[in-house]
Amino acid sequence: MSGGGRTVYIAGAGIAGLTLALALAKFGATVVVLERNKAIQEVGAGLQVSPNARHVLNQLGLDRQVAARSLEPAGIDVFPFRARRPLTTLQLGGAMVERYGAPYAVMHRADLADVLYRACKRFANIEIVFGVRSFDAESHARGVSVTADEAGGSSRSSRAFAFVGADGVRSRTRTELLGGGAAVYTGAVAWRATLPMADLRGAIAPDRTTLLFGPGYHAVCYPLPHRNQVNIALFAREKPGRAFGPNPPRQPQLPWAALPSEHFRIITEAATGAWNYWPLFRVETDAWHQGAIGLIGDAAHAMMPFQAQGAAMAIEDAAVLAPLLISEPDAASAFAHYTALRRQRVERVRRLSDFNGFAFHLEWPFTLGRNAVLALQGSRGHFKRLDWLYGYRAAPDPAIGAPVRTGSLHPPA
Ligand SMILES: Cc1cc2nc3c(=O)[nH]c(=O)nc-3n(C[C@H](O)[C@H](O)[C@H](O)COP(=O)(O)OP(=O)(O)OC[C@H]3O[C@@H](n4cnc5c(N)ncnc54)[C@H](O)[C@@H]3O)c2cc1C
């Protein structure tokens, strides 16, 4: 399969856009990525990279680079509210590789973006245009006409085979080119902080992920040893009036009744002044594509991060769409085929993420049922239930792992 001759424009150099650019370039397509920022941004914080996403990254030749900048936690310790010992430990480490053929890792989002960006830079057939002020795309019988205003006042206009919106939760491609709706506030926010490990005073294990349940909130913490930091994400409800009002909250206010949880107390004290406030939005739209214009990643299906799958779905999207944009006779059929392959799975992951939000935030006495189920099913039972998620192969075509010899590859950096 060779994509020589096909040009694909991508809006957004995030996880979805860079993964798609790389996958397409490996098939020999010419790729132009339009990014509004002036550089790859250090935004976000930690990401869990599950085996279903890692398979794609590995097939793109990034196994070593991801491994060098991530941690493979030994497990996930699950603590019910105020528990001093974990109720259960979900075994990761070697158990993941054994079960799914790829590790479960944690890393900083900026490190993953950088790994993808560096890999893209090795391809002469990928152009990443930073500082794009605006873009437009119009689908027609022979593909798509694209215009973009670039930094410095220059502009470009060209014809392409397809235009892919990978421009995130507030996607302009979705709302303005495809007529899809705006992202919707979920009523929940993420409080994110990265702290020196020592600040947590032993509350968080240095080799594993810690999952803490609370009444109406939860937290996920894991070490980022390459940065000598620990990533904390605390999720809580927040009324829209307060979330978007003139005085948005500066730190989480947890309703922990009379007796606080030791874990949450240490975390919130340590992170005072270091929190980043992140309202959570969802995207549910039927407008995934029209003609030669389509969507991937958060632009198509931003979801609650409670199964840690948003970026993983974006990576899978890219792996499924890339070969279709090479092999299908036109972009419209590529997008239709991609949508048929992806929509059900993404919806299932979305439902699971929503369910987790419900289960993680339960209050006493309903916690008793949840905790009993978790203890009873144990680690093996937990992952057996999730085989459909982590065992999925988005890119079964081994050709994706073998760069097409276009003669246009830069020498390795
Ligand atoms: C608290 C939290 C924790 C999470 N944890 C996990 C996790 O553990 N695992 C996981 O898999 N997922 C996780 N996610 C989800 C994950 O971060 C997102 O799903 C993922 O980053 C989406 O990637 P994307 O490329 O679609 O969008 P983005 O990463 O948002 O990238 C969009 C890109 O498009 C660019 N752009 C936007 N508008 C324009 C424009 N008009 N013109 C040009 N460029 C534009 C942006 O600058 C950006 O570079 C988490 C999310 C949150 C909020």
The ligand as an ORCA input file, in Angstrom:
! r2SCAN-3c Opt
* xyz 0 1
  C      -7.594     15.448     33.532
  C      -7.473     14.612     32.310
  C      -6.803     13.400     32.373
  C      -6.697     12.589     31.232
  N      -6.039     11.406     31.335
  C      -5.957     10.609     30.248
  C      -5.261      9.370     30.317
  O      -4.732      9.014     31.377
  N      -5.204      8.594     29.210
  C      -5.790      8.969     28.037
  O      -5.727      8.211     27.045
  N      -6.450     10.155     27.934
  C      -6.531     10.973     28.998
  N      -7.163     12.184     28.907
  C      -7.754     12.587     27.617
  C      -6.706     13.137     26.653
  O      -5.937     14.155     27.239
  C      -7.375     13.672     25.400
  O      -8.400     12.792     24.986
  C      -6.373     13.791     24.265
  O      -5.349     14.691     24.612
  C      -7.073     14.263     22.989
  O      -6.115     14.423     21.973
  P      -6.473     15.271     20.690
  O      -5.247     15.261     19.855
  O      -7.751     14.800     20.108
  O      -6.762     16.740     21.222
  P      -5.724     17.777     21.854
  O      -4.669     17.067     22.605
  O      -6.552     18.782     22.566
  O      -5.026     18.460     20.593
  C      -5.715     19.363     19.751
  C      -4.679     20.194     19.003
  O      -5.364     21.022     18.058
  C      -4.887     22.338     18.148
  N      -5.951     23.239     17.707
  C      -7.127     23.514     18.322
  N      -7.836     24.396     17.607
  C      -7.091     24.694     16.510
  C      -7.294     25.557     15.392
  N      -8.410     26.297     15.271
  N      -6.330     25.620     14.448
  C      -5.210     24.875     14.550
  N      -4.947     24.047     15.602
  C      -5.887     23.952     16.557
  C      -4.529     22.509     19.623
  O      -3.630     23.584     19.828
  C      -3.894     21.142     19.916
  O      -2.535     21.110     19.583
  C      -7.265     13.018     30.013
  C      -7.919     14.248     29.941
  C      -8.027     15.049     31.074
  C      -8.724     16.362     30.954
*
